[in-house]
Amino acid sequence: MCAVRMHEDELDIDGSLVGRLIAEQFPQWAGLPLRRLESSGTENAMFRLGADKVVRLPRHPRAVEAIAHESRWLPRLAPELPAAAPEPLGRGVSGDGFPWPWSVYSWLDGRNPVPGRLEEPALLAGDLAAYVTALRRIDASEGPLGYRGVPLAARDPYLREALGRLAGRVDTAAVTEAWEEALRAPEHTGPPLWAHGDLMAGNLLVTGGRLSAVIDFGTVGVGDPAVDLISAWCLLPAAARGVFREAVGAGEAEWARGRGWALSIAVIALPYYWDTNPPVAANSRHVIGEILAETA
């Protein structure tokens, strides 16, 4: 886990600043214990407030828009989903030198699942499939375009630039072959559907090996829902992927696009977070390894 600086334009956020913001804007919570949470999250700094609240503040300017986006759509989606979601408790505004809006949410118990150390991988695969399926059933007619709801080809220039920075550190020829195979998959031709957009281990909570909560809805939106298959390679072992795929009902083209999304996210993240976020870098290497083993 890390709380180091990951972005050139990232703000320094510490407990003293957060305490002052709480005291000024939510004085009813000013006396509660406050501590920073260790997290591999790249967009928000997180602080536990008392026993039942968490404070999230955007680390850098590009994370700010997600605050309003999540506040708008999370209350609409959460009641229809089979796993818990954070309940918004307060929306902070800029103040005390902090320039952006921020949020207070309910605390959710559980822990992030760890690839290779899942207690019930087949059951978790079923839970994830049920979650993805429930999200897809929600009326998407008025939903916003998902951050990752676009055709996979939109990622191509970013992946190739990142892959150039990884020469000598990963098998770039094999990654290129796997990526180009994904690009050949037919595009999504059905209606736009809801997708969370970032179902990685850091945004999942498990209790007793089962999915108990999903957090961080900053990337939620409608479009090609194949991106919500990324958990198959980011988290699940190969033996449980078939359970997940069958329960979701993913055909060949959708499965290929989902694999491509997992690969693109991992490759683009790896050089950026190689030194500044070891957990993200480690998971990126894990995903690349799983996909190359599967496509070899």
C-alpha positions, 0 to 999 in steps of 0.5 A, a space after each residue: 500500500 502507498 500514500 506517496 506522490 504519484 502524479 506531478 500535479 498531485 496535492 499534498 493532503 495530510 490529516 491536519 488539512 482534513 481535520 480543519 476541513 471537517 471542523 469547518 464544514 462538518 463541525 458535528 464530526 470534528 471530535 471524531 478520530 481521524 487517520 489516513 488509510 493505506 491505499 493503492 488507490 490512484 485518484 483519492 486520498 482516504 481517511 477514516 473518520 470515527 468508526 463508521 465514516 470515510 473521507 475521500 479527497 481527490 489527489 489531482 485535478 483530473 480526479 475532481 469531476 468523478 466526485 460530482 459524477 459519483 454523487 449523481 449516479 451512485 444513489 440511482 444505481 446502488 439500490 438495484 445492486 446485490 453488493 453494498 455501496 458507500 452511502 454519501 453522508 456529506 459533500 465538502 467544498 473547497 476551503 482552507 487551501 484545498 481547491 476542490 469538492 470532496 466527500 464523506 461516505 459511510 464506512 464499509 467493512 471487509 477487505 480487498 481480495 488478493 489475487 492468488 489468495 482468494 478463499 472461495 474463488 469459484 463463489 467469488 466469480 459467481 458473485 462478481 458475475 451476479 453483480 455485473 449482470 444486475 448492473 447491466 439490467 438497470 435502465 441505461 437510456 439516460 445514463 452517461 457515456 462510460 469513461 471506458 464504455 468506448 470501443 477498445 480501439 480508442 486505447 490503441 495509441 495510449 497502449 502503444 506509447 506505454 509499451 514503448 516505455 516498457 521495452 526490456 521490462 516485459 515481452 513487448 512482442 507477445 503483448 503486441 500480439 495479444 493486443 492486436 488479437 483483441 482489436 480484431 474482435 467485433 465491436 459491441 453492436 447491442 444497446 449501451 449498457 451500464 458498467 462500473 468500469 473499474 472492477 479491480 481488487 482495490 474497488 472490491 470488498 470481500 467478507 468470508 471470501 464472498 463479495 460484500 461491497 463495491 466502491 468508487 463509482 467515478 468511472 460508472 457509465 453506459 456503453 460497451 459493458 465488456 470492460 466489466 469483465 476485467 476481474 477475470 484477469 485482474 483477480 480470478 485464477 484461471 480455474 474460476 474464469 469459466 465460472 465467471 464467463 458462463 454466469 455473465 454469458 459472455 460470447 467470444 467477441 465480448 470475452 476478447 474485448 474484456 481481455 483487451 481492456 484488462 491488458 490495456 489498463 495493465 500496460 498503460 498503468 505499469 510504466 506510470 506507476 512502476 516506482 510510485 505505486 508498487 501494488 498497482 504495478 504488481 497487479 499490472 504485471 500479474 494481469 499481463 502474465 495471466 493474459 500472455 499465459 492464456 493467449 500463448 
